[in-house]
C-alpha cells in the first residue's frame, strides 16, 4: 500500500520524535491554507463565571501568561474526542463551519450531548470506577447491561445524584435491574466482598482512596480503620441469591452482618454501620444501602459533587484537575478551591451533567492553545501547572480506534449510519482495544505509548483496510471526487487531524499528488492518509 515516496513522508510525519517537527508543532500555527476565516466563539456567563474568574485570578497571582485561544476546529476535535470518543467527521466539520452564529460552539456542544454517541461513550467512561472493566463473573454479572442502563440514564439526562443512588441501592436481578450489577461485580468465589464495594464506593463517589484503611489507619489522610469498617457494614446485609441482590437482615437462620476478627481474642466481631463525618445527614430509616446512598448524595456532602467535577474535568481534558482523580484532599484545602466552587454550582444545577460538561468545554482553559509562543521549558511547565495551556495527553485506545474508523469515512458514523457500518465499528473497536491494550480503571493516569502500539497502527490489517481506496472509503471518495490537488491535500488533513495544513505541510504533500493520474492519485491519497494517521499528532489530544 505504501509507495517509496510515501515512506519518505512517513519518515517526516509518523515517527514520534520527528513528527513534532511538522505535524505536532503545527497545532497552533496560524499560517494555514484556510478557505475561510474562523470566528471567535461567544462564551456565555455560565461558562465564564466560576472557572474563568478562578483561573484569571490564579494566572495574575502567579504571573503566568495564558496561551492564545486555539483554532476552532482544534477545540471541536477535543470536544468530539471527549464526548464521542472519536474525531469529528468531514461532514460534521462542514456543518460546523457553515454555521455563522457567534455561539456556534455552544450550539454544537449541545447537539453532541443530544447525540446517542455521547450517552454510549460516556456510560462506558463512568462505569469504569464503579464496576471495573472485567466481565466476570458472567453468571451473576452483566457489565454490558449496566453500561446500557447507564447510557439510557444519560440520554434522558437523569441527575447525577439520582444515578448514584440507583447504583448504590438497587435491589433485584442483575438482568432486569441492571444497576444491581454494581453489587454483583464484587462477587468473588461465590462471596460478596464488602471491602471491594466500600473502596469502590468511596473512590467512585467521594473521590478518595481509603483502601489501605481496611487493614490500618491511613498513613497520610484522616481515614481510620474503624471508619472503613463502619462504611463496609452498610453492605453487610446485602446478599446475592436466586432473587438477585437483596438487603435482608437474615439469611436462613444466620444474621447477615459485616464481621471482622478481633485481633486480641480472635473471635468474630460484628461491626455496626457508621459514617465518618456529616453524621446528621445519615437517614434513620431504609435499608442500609439506601441510607448510605442518601448520605453520599446529600447536598451537604461536598465530597460527592466535587469528586464528580474532578472526574468529568479529567474526561474532558484527559487529565483531572487534581490527580490522582480518586485521591482528593479534604474540602477546604487550598488546592481544591475550584472544585469546591464548581462542585457547589454543579449541585445548584440539580446535578446536571450536561450543564457541567458544557461549562467546562466553554471555559478558557479548554479553549486554550496547547502551545505557548516564546516560552522556555520552565515557563511552559509553570503554565501547564496552572492550566494556562491545554494539556497534551495520549488518546485512550478506544479513542484511537474510534478516530481511525471515522477518519476512514467522510460521513459521520453514528446512529443514523447503516447497520453494517455501525456493526463493523463495534467489533473492530473490541478487537483493537484488546490488542492495543486497555488502560483499565486507571484511565486518567499518565501513561506512555509503546512500540507495539505504534506498529499496530502502522502495519495492522485494520489500518490497511480502512485507508484503501474503495467506493465508500475516505481515500477512494477523496481521490475520485476531488479535482483540485491543493484541495485534496487540505481535505486529507481535515479528515484525519481536523485541521488544515500549514503552508510547509501543504507544499510537502502537494508534490506527492500533483499531476498524477486517477489511479496514481488514489494510491497517493492512501499514502497521505496513512502517514497522517500514523503521525504523533493523530494519537494525542492537544
C-alpha positions as CSV (number, residue, x, y, z in Angstrom):
1,X,0.0,0.0,0.0
2,X,2.8,2.5,0.9
3,X,4.9,3.7,-2.0
4,X,8.6,4.6,-1.6
5,X,7.6,8.3,-1.8
6,X,5.1,7.8,1.0
7,X,7.7,6.2,3.1
8,X,9.8,9.3,2.8
9,X,6.9,11.4,4.1
10,X,6.3,8.9,6.8
11,X,9.9,9.5,8.0
12,X,8.9,13.1,8.4
13,X,5.4,12.6,9.9
14,X,5.0,9.2,11.6
15,X,7.9,8.8,14.0
16,X,7.0,10.2,17.3
17,X,10.1,12.3,17.7
18,X,10.5,13.6,14.1
19,X,6.8,14.2,13.7
20,X,6.9,17.0,16.2
21,X,8.9,19.0,13.6
22,X,6.0,19.4,11.2
23,X,2.7,18.0,12.4
24,X,2.7,18.2,16.1
25,X,4.4,21.6,16.2
26,X,1.9,22.9,13.7
27,X,-1.1,22.5,16.0
28,X,-1.3,26.2,16.8
29,X,0.4,27.7,13.8
30,X,-1.8,30.4,12.3
31,X,-0.1,30.3,8.9
32,X,-2.6,27.9,7.3
33,X,-4.2,27.3,4.0
34,X,-7.7,28.3,5.0
35,X,-10.8,28.6,2.9
36,X,-12.5,30.9,5.3
37,X,-11.5,32.8,8.5
38,X,-12.5,31.2,11.8
39,X,-14.8,33.2,14.1
40,X,-14.3,33.8,17.8
41,X,-16.6,31.9,20.0
42,X,-19.0,33.9,22.1
43,X,-18.9,32.3,25.6
44,X,-21.9,32.8,27.9
45,X,-21.7,33.7,31.6
46,X,-22.4,30.1,32.7
47,X,-19.1,29.1,31.2
48,X,-17.1,32.0,32.3
49,X,-18.3,32.5,35.9
50,X,-16.6,30.1,38.3
51,X,-13.9,28.6,36.1
52,X,-12.7,31.6,34.1
53,X,-12.6,34.0,37.1
54,X,-10.7,31.5,39.2
55,X,-8.0,31.0,36.5
56,X,-7.7,34.6,35.7
57,X,-7.0,35.4,39.3
58,X,-4.6,32.5,39.6
59,X,-2.7,33.5,36.5
60,X,-2.4,37.0,37.7
61,X,-1.3,36.0,41.1
62,X,1.3,33.6,39.8
63,X,2.5,35.9,36.9
64,X,1.5,33.4,34.3
65,X,0.6,34.5,30.7
66,X,-2.1,32.2,29.3
67,X,-1.9,30.8,25.8
68,X,-3.9,32.2,23.0
69,X,-7.2,30.6,22.1
70,X,-6.8,27.5,20.0
71,X,-8.3,27.3,16.5
72,X,-12.0,26.5,16.4
73,X,-11.5,23.1,14.7
74,X,-8.9,22.0,17.3
75,X,-11.5,22.8,20.1
76,X,-14.1,20.9,18.1
77,X,-11.8,17.9,17.9
78,X,-11.1,18.0,21.7
79,X,-14.9,18.1,22.4
80,X,-15.6,15.2,19.9
81,X,-12.9,13.0,21.5
82,X,-14.2,13.8,25.0
83,X,-17.9,13.3,24.2
84,X,-17.9,10.7,21.4
85,X,-14.6,9.1,21.6
86,X,-13.7,10.0,18.0
87,X,-12.6,12.8,15.8
88,X,-15.3,14.9,14.0
89,X,-16.1,13.7,10.5
90,X,-15.6,15.8,7.5
91,X,-19.4,16.1,7.3
92,X,-19.5,17.5,10.9
93,X,-16.7,19.9,10.2
94,X,-18.6,21.3,7.2
95,X,-21.8,21.7,9.2
96,X,-19.9,23.5,11.9
97,X,-18.0,25.8,9.6
98,X,-21.2,26.7,7.7
99,X,-22.8,27.9,11.0
100,X,-22.1,31.6,11.2
101,X,-23.8,32.2,14.6
102,X,-21.4,33.7,17.2
103,X,-22.3,30.9,19.7
104,X,-21.8,28.1,17.3
105,X,-19.5,26.2,19.7
106,X,-22.2,26.1,22.4
107,X,-24.8,25.0,19.8
108,X,-22.6,22.3,18.6
109,X,-21.8,21.0,22.1
110,X,-25.5,20.7,22.9
111,X,-26.0,18.8,19.6
112,X,-23.2,16.5,20.6
113,X,-24.7,15.9,24.0
114,X,-28.1,15.1,22.3
115,X,-26.3,12.6,20.1
116,X,-26.7,9.0,21.3
117,X,-22.9,8.5,20.8
118,X,-22.4,10.7,23.9
119,X,-24.6,8.6,26.1
120,X,-23.0,5.3,24.9
121,X,-19.4,6.6,25.1
122,X,-19.8,8.4,28.4
123,X,-21.6,5.5,30.0
124,X,-18.5,3.4,29.4
125,X,-16.2,6.0,30.9
126,X,-18.3,6.5,34.0
127,X,-18.8,2.8,34.6
128,X,-15.1,2.0,35.0
129,X,-14.6,3.3,38.5
130,X,-18.0,1.8,39.6
131,X,-17.8,-1.7,38.2
132,X,-14.3,-2.0,36.7
133,X,-13.6,-3.4,33.2
134,X,-13.9,-7.1,33.8
135,X,-16.9,-9.1,32.6
136,X,-16.6,-11.8,35.2
137,X,-18.4,-13.5,37.0
138,X,-20.7,-13.9,34.0
139,X,-23.5,-15.9,35.6
140,X,-24.4,-13.1,38.1
141,X,-22.8,-10.1,36.5
142,X,-23.7,-8.3,33.2
143,X,-21.4,-5.4,32.6
144,X,-22.9,-4.7,29.2
145,X,-26.4,-4.4,30.8
146,X,-25.0,-2.0,33.4
147,X,-23.5,0.3,30.7
148,X,-26.6,0.1,28.5
149,X,-28.7,1.1,31.5
150,X,-26.3,3.9,32.3
151,X,-26.4,5.1,28.7
152,X,-30.2,5.3,28.9
153,X,-30.0,7.4,32.1
154,X,-27.6,9.8,30.3
155,X,-29.8,10.0,27.2
156,X,-32.6,11.1,29.5
157,X,-30.3,13.5,31.3
158,X,-31.1,12.0,34.7
159,X,-29.5,13.9,37.5
160,X,-26.1,12.6,38.6
161,X,-27.2,12.2,42.2
162,X,-30.2,10.1,41.2
163,X,-27.9,7.9,39.1
164,X,-25.5,7.4,42.0
165,X,-28.4,6.5,44.4
166,X,-29.6,3.9,41.9
167,X,-26.2,2.4,41.5
168,X,-25.6,2.1,45.3
169,X,-29.1,0.9,46.4
170,X,-30.8,-1.0,43.6
171,X,-32.1,-4.5,44.5
172,X,-33.2,-7.2,42.2
173,X,-31.9,-9.4,39.4
174,X,-28.8,-8.2,37.5
175,X,-30.6,-8.8,34.3
176,X,-33.9,-7.0,34.9
177,X,-32.4,-4.4,37.3
178,X,-29.1,-3.5,35.6
179,X,-27.9,-1.1,38.3
180,X,-27.7,-4.0,40.7
181,X,-24.6,-5.1,38.8
182,X,-22.7,-2.7,40.9
183,X,-23.1,-5.1,43.8
184,X,-22.7,-8.3,41.8
185,X,-19.4,-7.1,40.2
186,X,-17.9,-7.5,43.7
187,X,-18.7,-11.2,44.0
188,X,-15.6,-13.4,44.1
189,X,-15.6,-17.2,44.8
190,X,-19.3,-17.0,45.5
191,X,-18.9,-14.5,48.2
192,X,-19.8,-10.8,48.2
193,X,-16.7,-8.8,49.1
194,X,-17.9,-5.8,51.1
195,X,-14.4,-4.4,51.3
196,X,-14.3,-4.1,47.5
197,X,-17.7,-2.4,47.4
198,X,-16.6,0.0,50.1
199,X,-13.4,1.0,48.4
200,X,-15.2,1.4,45.0
201,X,-17.9,3.5,46.6
202,X,-15.6,5.9,48.3
203,X,-13.3,6.2,45.3
204,X,-16.0,6.4,42.7
205,X,-18.4,8.7,44.5
206,X,-16.4,10.6,47.1
207,X,-13.1,10.8,45.2
208,X,-10.9,9.5,48.0
209,X,-8.8,6.4,48.4
210,X,-9.3,4.6,51.7
211,X,-8.3,1.1,50.6
212,X,-5.3,0.9,53.0
213,X,-7.7,1.8,55.9
214,X,-9.1,-1.7,55.5
215,X,-6.0,-3.0,57.4
216,X,-4.7,0.0,59.3
217,X,-5.3,3.7,59.7
218,X,-4.4,5.7,56.6
219,X,-0.8,7.0,57.0
220,X,-1.3,10.3,55.1
221,X,-5.0,11.1,55.4
222,X,-7.5,11.3,58.3
223,X,-9.3,8.0,57.4
224,X,-9.2,5.4,60.3
225,X,-9.6,1.7,60.0
226,X,-12.7,1.8,62.2
227,X,-14.2,4.3,59.7
228,X,-13.6,1.9,56.8
229,X,-15.2,-0.9,58.7
230,X,-18.2,1.3,59.6
231,X,-18.8,2.0,55.9
232,X,-18.3,-1.6,54.9
233,X,-21.0,-2.6,57.4
234,X,-23.6,-0.8,55.1
235,X,-23.0,-3.7,52.7
236,X,-23.1,-6.3,55.5
237,X,-26.7,-7.2,55.0
238,X,-26.5,-7.4,51.2
239,X,-26.7,-10.8,49.6
240,X,-26.8,-12.2,46.1
241,X,-29.2,-15.1,45.6
242,X,-31.6,-16.6,43.1
243,X,-33.8,-13.5,43.8
244,X,-31.0,-11.2,42.8
245,X,-29.4,-8.6,45.0
246,X,-31.3,-8.1,48.3
247,X,-30.7,-6.3,51.5
248,X,-32.0,-8.5,54.3
249,X,-31.1,-8.8,58.0
250,X,-31.1,-12.6,58.0
251,X,-30.1,-15.4,55.6
252,X,-31.9,-18.6,56.7
253,X,-31.1,-18.8,60.4
254,X,-28.0,-16.6,60.4
255,X,-27.9,-12.9,60.9
256,X,-26.3,-11.1,58.0
257,X,-23.7,-8.7,59.3
258,X,-20.3,-7.3,58.5
259,X,-17.8,-9.1,60.8
260,X,-14.1,-8.8,61.5
261,X,-11.8,-10.9,63.5
262,X,-10.9,-9.3,66.9
263,X,-7.1,-9.1,66.8
264,X,-6.9,-9.8,70.6
265,X,-9.5,-12.5,71.1
266,X,-9.5,-13.9,67.5
267,X,-13.3,-14.1,67.8
268,X,-15.7,-12.7,65.2
269,X,-16.8,-9.2,66.0
270,X,-20.0,-7.6,64.4
271,X,-19.4,-4.1,63.1
272,X,-22.3,-1.6,63.2
273,X,-22.7,0.7,60.2
274,X,-21.4,4.2,60.6
275,X,-20.2,7.2,58.7
276,X,-17.0,9.2,59.4
277,X,-18.4,12.7,59.0
278,X,-21.7,14.5,58.5
279,X,-23.5,12.1,60.7
280,X,-26.5,14.3,60.7
281,X,-27.0,13.6,57.0
282,X,-27.4,9.8,57.6
283,X,-31.1,8.8,57.5
284,X,-32.6,6.6,60.2
285,X,-35.0,4.7,58.0
286,X,-34.5,2.5,55.0
287,X,-32.2,-0.4,54.1
288,X,-28.5,0.0,54.9
289,X,-27.6,0.7,51.2
290,X,-30.5,3.1,50.9
291,X,-29.2,5.0,53.9
292,X,-25.6,5.0,52.6
293,X,-26.7,6.3,49.2
294,X,-28.7,9.1,50.8
295,X,-25.7,10.1,52.9
296,X,-23.3,10.1,50.0
297,X,-25.6,12.2,47.7
298,X,-26.8,14.6,50.4
299,X,-26.4,18.2,49.1
300,X,-24.4,19.0,52.2
301,X,-21.8,16.4,51.3
302,X,-19.2,18.4,49.3
303,X,-17.1,15.4,48.6
304,X,-19.7,13.9,46.3
305,X,-20.2,16.9,44.0
306,X,-16.5,17.8,43.7
307,X,-15.5,14.2,43.1
308,X,-17.9,14.3,40.1
309,X,-16.5,17.6,38.9
310,X,-12.9,16.3,39.1
311,X,-13.7,13.1,37.2
312,X,-15.7,14.9,34.5
313,X,-12.9,17.5,34.2
314,X,-10.5,14.6,33.6
315,X,-12.7,13.1,31.0
316,X,-12.8,16.4,29.2
317,X,-9.2,17.3,29.3
318,X,-7.6,13.8,29.6
319,X,-6.2,14.9,32.9
320,X,-8.1,15.5,36.1
321,X,-7.9,18.9,37.8
322,X,-6.3,17.1,40.8
323,X,-4.5,13.9,40.2
324,X,-5.0,11.1,41.1
325,X,-8.6,11.6,40.3
326,X,-9.7,9.5,43.3
327,X,-7.4,10.8,45.9
328,X,-8.7,14.3,46.6
329,X,-7.7,16.3,49.7
330,X,-10.5,17.2,52.1
331,X,-12.8,20.0,51.3
332,X,-11.4,23.4,52.1
333,X,-7.8,22.6,51.1
334,X,-6.3,25.4,49.2
335,X,-5.7,23.2,46.1
336,X,-9.4,22.3,45.8
337,X,-10.9,25.9,45.7
338,X,-12.0,25.5,42.1
339,X,-13.5,22.0,42.8
340,X,-15.3,23.4,45.8
341,X,-16.8,26.3,43.9
342,X,-17.7,24.3,40.8
343,X,-19.0,21.5,42.9
344,X,-21.4,23.8,44.6
345,X,-22.5,25.2,41.2
346,X,-23.0,21.6,39.9
347,X,-25.1,20.9,43.0
348,X,-27.2,24.0,42.4
349,X,-27.7,23.0,38.8
350,X,-29.6,19.9,40.0
351,X,-26.5,17.7,39.4
352,X,-27.0,18.3,35.7
353,X,-24.1,16.5,33.9
354,X,-24.8,18.3,30.6
355,X,-24.6,21.6,32.3
356,X,-21.3,20.7,33.9
357,X,-19.8,19.4,30.6
358,X,-20.9,22.4,28.6
359,X,-19.5,24.7,31.3
360,X,-16.1,23.0,31.2
361,X,-15.8,22.9,27.4
362,X,-16.7,26.6,27.0
363,X,-14.2,27.6,29.7
364,X,-11.0,29.4,28.9
365,X,-8.6,26.5,29.8
366,X,-10.4,24.1,27.5
367,X,-10.3,26.5,24.6
368,X,-6.6,27.5,25.2
369,X,-3.9,26.5,22.8
370,X,-1.6,23.7,23.8
371,X,1.4,25.8,22.8
372,X,2.9,28.9,24.4
373,X,4.8,31.0,21.9
374,X,8.2,32.1,23.1
375,X,8.1,30.1,26.4
376,X,11.1,28.1,27.6
377,X,10.6,24.7,29.2
378,X,10.3,26.1,32.7
379,X,7.8,28.8,31.7
380,X,5.7,26.2,29.8
381,X,5.7,23.8,32.8
382,X,4.6,26.6,35.0
383,X,1.8,27.5,32.6
384,X,0.7,23.8,32.4
385,X,0.6,23.5,36.2
386,X,-1.8,26.5,36.3
387,X,-3.9,25.3,33.3
388,X,-2.8,28.3,31.2
389,X,-2.3,25.9,28.2
390,X,-4.4,22.9,27.2
391,X,-2.7,19.7,28.5
392,X,-1.3,17.3,25.8
393,X,-2.4,13.8,26.6
394,X,-2.3,10.4,24.8
395,X,-5.6,9.2,23.4
396,X,-7.1,6.2,25.1
397,X,-7.2,3.0,23.0
398,X,-10.9,3.3,22.2
399,X,-10.3,6.9,21.1
400,X,-7.5,5.9,18.8
401,X,-9.6,3.2,17.1
402,X,-12.7,5.5,17.0
403,X,-10.7,8.2,15.3
404,X,-9.2,5.7,12.9
405,X,-12.5,4.3,11.9
406,X,-14.1,7.7,11.5
407,X,-11.1,9.0,9.5
408,X,-11.7,6.2,7.1
409,X,-15.1,7.6,6.1
410,X,-16.3,11.1,5.1
411,X,-19.7,10.8,6.6
412,X,-20.5,10.6,10.3
413,X,-20.6,7.1,11.7
414,X,-23.5,7.4,14.2
415,X,-26.9,6.1,15.0
416,X,-28.0,7.2,11.5
417,X,-25.3,5.1,9.8
418,X,-26.3,1.9,8.2
419,X,-26.3,-1.2,10.4
420,X,-23.3,-2.7,8.6
421,X,-21.1,0.4,9.2
422,X,-22.1,0.5,12.9
423,X,-21.6,-3.2,13.4
424,X,-18.1,-3.1,11.8
425,X,-17.2,-0.2,14.1
426,X,-18.3,-2.1,17.2
427,X,-16.4,-5.3,16.5
428,X,-13.3,-3.5,15.3
429,X,-13.2,-1.4,18.4
430,X,-13.5,-4.5,20.6
431,X,-10.7,-6.3,18.8
432,X,-8.4,-3.3,18.5
433,X,-8.7,-2.2,22.2
434,X,-7.9,-5.8,23.3
435,X,-4.8,-5.9,21.1
436,X,-3.8,-2.2,21.6
437,X,-4.1,-2.6,25.4
438,X,-7.0,-1.4,27.6
439,X,-5.9,1.1,30.2
440,X,-8.3,-0.4,32.7
441,X,-9.8,1.6,35.6
442,X,-6.8,3.9,35.9
443,X,-7.6,5.6,32.5
444,X,-6.8,9.1,33.8
445,X,-3.3,8.2,35.0
446,X,-0.4,9.5,32.9
447,X,1.0,6.8,30.6
448,X,3.4,6.4,27.7
449,X,3.0,4.8,24.3
450,X,4.6,1.6,23.3
451,X,6.5,0.4,20.2
452,X,3.9,-2.4,19.7
453,X,1.1,0.2,19.7
454,X,2.8,2.2,17.0
455,X,3.5,-0.9,15.0
456,X,-0.2,-2.0,15.3
457,X,-1.2,1.3,13.8
458,X,1.4,1.3,11.1
459,X,1.3,-2.3,9.9
460,X,-2.0,-3.7,11.3
461,X,-4.6,-5.2,9.0
462,X,-7.2,-2.7,10.2
463,X,-5.2,0.3,9.1
464,X,-4.7,-1.2,5.7
465,X,-8.4,-1.9,5.2
466,X,-9.6,1.5,6.5
467,X,-7.4,3.5,4.2
468,X,-7.5,1.6,1.0
469,X,-9.2,3.4,-1.9
470,X,-12.6,1.9,-2.2
471,X,-16.0,3.1,-3.3
472,X,-17.1,4.1,0.2
473,X,-13.8,4.8,1.9
474,X,-12.4,8.3,2.5
475,X,-9.4,7.5,0.3
476,X,-11.5,6.4,-2.6
477,X,-14.0,9.2,-2.4
478,X,-11.4,11.9,-2.0
479,X,-9.3,10.6,-4.9
480,X,-12.3,10.3,-7.2
481,X,-14.3,13.4,-6.3
482,X,-11.6,16.0,-5.7
483,X,-10.4,17.6,-8.9
484,X,-8.1,20.1,-7.3
485,X,-4.8,18.7,-5.9
486,X,-4.4,21.5,-3.4
487,X,-7.9,20.9,-2.1
488,X,-7.2,17.1,-1.8
489,X,-4.3,17.8,0.5
490,X,-6.4,20.1,2.6
491,X,-9.2,17.5,2.9
492,X,-6.9,14.7,3.9
493,X,-5.7,16.9,6.8
494,X,-9.3,17.7,7.8
495,X,-10.4,14.1,7.7
496,X,-7.6,12.8,9.9
497,X,-6.4,15.7,12.1
498,X,-9.4,18.0,11.9
499,X,-7.3,21.0,10.9
500,X,-5.9,22.5,7.7
501,X,-2.2,22.0,6.8
502,X,0.4,24.7,7.3
503,X,1.9,26.1,4.1
504,X,5.0,23.9,4.7
505,X,2.9,20.8,5.1
506,X,0.7,21.7,2.2
507,X,3.7,22.1,-0.1
508,X,5.3,18.8,1.0
509,X,2.2,16.8,0.3
510,X,1.2,18.6,-2.8
511,X,4.4,17.2,-4.5
512,X,3.0,13.7,-3.7
513,X,-0.2,14.2,-5.7
514,X,0.4,17.0,-8.1
515,X,0.0,15.9,-11.7
516,X,-0.9,12.3,-11.0
517,X,-3.5,10.3,-12.9
518,X,-6.6,8.9,-11.2
519,X,-5.1,5.5,-10.4
520,X,-1.9,7.0,-9.1
521,X,-3.8,9.7,-7.2
522,X,-5.8,7.0,-5.4
523,X,-2.5,5.5,-4.2
524,X,-1.1,8.9,-3.3
525,X,-4.3,9.6,-1.3
526,X,-3.9,6.3,0.6
527,X,-0.3,7.2,1.4
528,X,-1.2,10.6,2.6
529,X,-4.0,9.3,4.9
530,X,-1.8,6.5,6.2
531,X,1.0,8.9,7.0
532,X,-1.3,11.3,8.8
533,X,-3.0,8.6,10.8
534,X,0.4,7.3,11.9
535,X,1.7,10.7,12.9
536,X,2.2,11.5,16.6
537,X,-0.4,14.2,16.4
538,X,-3.1,11.8,15.5
539,X,-2.8,9.8,18.7
540,X,-2.6,12.8,21.0
541,X,-5.2,15.2,22.4
542,X,-3.8,18.7,22.1
